[in-house]
Amino acid sequence: MANHDSIHDAPADDIALLRRYRAAFTQSREAILFFQHGRIFDCNPAALALFRIQDPTQLAKLDIVKLSPPTQPSGQRSDMESTAHIRLAFNTGQAFFDWQMRDLNGREFPAEVMLYRLDLPEGTVLQATVRDISEQEAQRQALLQRKQDLLEAQRIARLGNWVSDFERGEIRWCEQIYQMFGRPLGEPITHAIFMQAVHPDDRERVQAAFDAALRGAPYDITHRVVPPDGNVRTVHERGQIEFGPKGQARRMIGTVQDITEQKTLEHNLRRLVAILDSTSDFITMHGPDGGMLYMNSAGRRFHGLPAASVSDEWNPEQGWRRHALPQATRSIAETIRFFHPEWAAQRIEQKAMPTALRAGIWQGESALLNPDGDEVPVSQVIIVHYDEHGNVDQTSTMIRDISEQKHLEAELARNAITDHLTGAFNRKRFDEEIEKALARRRRNGVSTALILLDIDHFKPVNDTHGHDVGDQVLVELTQLIQNSLRVPDFLARWGGEEFVLLLPDTGMSEAHYLAERLRQLIASHRFGVVGTITASLGVTILQPTDCPHSCIKRLDEALYGAKHAGRNQVIGAPPIISTRDQVH
Ligand SMILES: Nc1nc2c(ncn2[C@@H]2O[C@H](COP(=O)(O)OP(=O)(O)OP(=O)(O)O)[C@@H](O)[C@H]2O)c(=O)[nH]1
């Protein structure tokens, strides 16, 4: 603009040419600037607009350095960098470079700059063509970001994509696949290299799937890969073939997903379920609403439900599935009533569940109903699992049939208080009973009687027939006595061939009468090969001042009296009354 007057001095053709150039210069959408010694002396309207130069007369004062920020994105100082480019343009005639520019309003933008050295009659000047590439740059950045996001998403999903271009005969893997297959990044890939990475045991299957895909079948296969580090991974591959117009396979596009962790989890879970299924405890799992999701084999056997395999009950996509479980197990309330007797159901609802929900676990005893409706005692553990928000996620129960244990416990308890040969109570139990009887006597004055019974001449029975026969006599005698007692009467083996009876609410004459009846019963009974035997009996009643020792002593004395008086008789103490003569 500063030099356009010179056009008038030129010949006509040149003038026409110059006008054309001038028009092109003026209308160019690219910013064109001329400068010399660092000062701009001409520029086109596009440059004025780009650099927001309002007043063209300012141009002459404008230092080229003013159109750049002090430093470039690279961190270099703009003045030093630009000097280098200008020097290059001077020396070689041109210099192309990307440059961060700044307009007079202070907006910075990236640009492509082309510097040309123009050797004109009036001296050497530089022409700068500046193209604002901020939009392209923004697009490039957005594209780069999208690519990075995609890579990141693929990395998170452990997903890689590949293309097999049959026409060009090349396979392209994304970075993820190189990593998954443990190949050096950028290595040219062939089908052979891919197959080499596939686990040897899976190669045949993968090749068959690939061949089928070439014939149009969907390529969808899970197989293992063995990277050079030897850490076997499991991948899921999916692919799709693109066919050309003549039906020829052009290329195949596919994805590879590393599902090693998922597979490991799946395997572990299957193993755990297998363990759950092999235990003899009954295990159930319930969803957040309490509906039953799973019952292990032991539970199914106990309740007479159809057996189930792990895959019937669980799969990786759907989790637990209610396989062949009764309708009535869809809610917690129904489930509890379905499996437990009423008292246990109430205990679980009112105590067990509230405790488990509060503390995460409850353990205690309850009972189950077997398919015949019989009650089976069980020990039960209820565990409540919570999710990360503190909501109930699942409830598990572990139930153990303790009928055997209960039976043993009862037997042990019985053994502790009974004589193992005769089944009568033992001395220890009698000691407790006499204490209670004495306390009762003192408290309410009700009479309690004691009878001590000793077989006469038992030694010869053993000596003649052997100890086993002697034992049998003791057992039979116990039965005989037991059968003639009332419910509250108490029989214990005092020791050897001696038995003691405690008879609540019984006075002296009544006790005497019973003792006499027993004596006659024994004397008239035939004890197998032994034939008949007799017994001597002592009788007494508890006195308010008695202690166990004093009453037993009295009883012992009465029995001694009966023995001394010739055996096979009843003696009461005190007073000493013999009844043999009365009965015979
Ligand atoms: N078979 C058997 N015999 C027992 C058992 N306990 C004690 N005896 C026997 O009972 C007999 C008791 O004998 P003694 O105390 O001499 O009295 P007895 O022969 O019954 O004579 P008197 O009591 O004086 O009439 C002994 O031979 C003991 O071995 C037992 O559990 N089984």
The ligand as a Tripos MOL2 file, in Angstrom:
@<TRIPOS>MOLECULE
LIG
   32    34     1     0     0
SMALL
NO_CHARGES

@<TRIPOS>ATOM
      1 N1        -22.1940 -109.8030   88.7790 N.pl3     1 LIG1
      2 C1        -21.9690 -108.7890   89.5700 C.ar      1 LIG1
      3 N2        -21.6740 -108.9610   90.8580 N.ar      1 LIG1
      4 C2        -21.4640 -107.9010   91.6690 C.ar      1 LIG1
      5 C3        -21.5560 -106.5920   91.1640 C.ar      1 LIG1
      6 N3        -21.2930 -105.7270   92.1860 N.ar      1 LIG1
      7 C4        -21.0420 -106.4970   93.2940 C.ar      1 LIG1
      8 N4        -21.1460 -107.8370   92.9920 N.ar      1 LIG1
      9 C5        -20.9560 -108.9540   93.7680 C.3       1 LIG1
     10 O1        -21.8850 -108.9730   94.8410 O.3       1 LIG1
     11 C6        -21.3270 -109.7920   95.8570 C.3       1 LIG1
     12 C7        -21.5900 -109.1890   97.1790 C.3       1 LIG1
     13 O2        -21.1750 -110.1380   98.1210 O.3       1 LIG1
     14 P1        -21.2110 -109.8900   99.6300 P.3       1 LIG1
     15 O3        -21.0050 -108.4510   99.9560 O.co2     1 LIG1
     16 O4        -20.2790 -110.8500  100.2630 O.co2     1 LIG1
     17 O5        -22.6630 -110.2550  100.0620 O.3       1 LIG1
     18 P2        -23.6280 -111.3970   99.6780 P.3       1 LIG1
     19 O6        -22.9310 -112.5450   99.0740 O.co2     1 LIG1
     20 O7        -24.7220 -110.8090   98.7880 O.co2     1 LIG1
     21 O8        -24.1980 -111.7550  101.0390 O.3       1 LIG1
     22 P3        -25.1260 -110.8800  101.9500 P.3       1 LIG1
     23 O9        -25.2470 -109.5720  101.4070 O.co2     1 LIG1
     24 O10       -24.4450 -110.8910  103.2490 O.co2     1 LIG1
     25 O11       -26.4350 -111.5870  101.9010 O.co2     1 LIG1
     26 C8        -19.8280 -109.9050   95.5600 C.3       1 LIG1
     27 O12       -19.5150 -111.2110   95.1050 O.3       1 LIG1
     28 C9        -19.6030 -108.9270   94.4380 C.3       1 LIG1
     29 O13       -18.5890 -109.3490   93.5360 O.3       1 LIG1
     30 C10       -21.8660 -106.4240   89.8130 C.ar      1 LIG1
     31 O14       -21.9620 -105.3090   89.2770 O.2       1 LIG1
     32 N5        -22.0820 -107.5450   89.0560 N.ar      1 LIG1
@<TRIPOS>BOND
     1     1     2 1
     2     2     3 ar
     3     2    32 ar
     4     3     4 ar
     5     4     5 ar
     6     4     8 ar
     7     5     6 ar
     8     5    30 ar
     9     6     7 ar
    10     7     8 ar
    11     8     9 1
    12     9    10 1
    13     9    28 1
    14    10    11 1
    15    11    12 1
    16    11    26 1
    17    12    13 1
    18    13    14 1
    19    14    15 2
    20    14    16 1
    21    14    17 1
    22    17    18 1
    23    18    19 2
    24    18    20 1
    25    18    21 1
    26    21    22 1
    27    22    23 2
    28    22    24 1
    29    22    25 1
    30    26    27 1
    31    26    28 1
    32    28    29 1
    33    30    31 2
    34    30    32 ar
@<TRIPOS>SUBSTRUCTURE
     1 LIG1         1 GROUP 0 **** ****
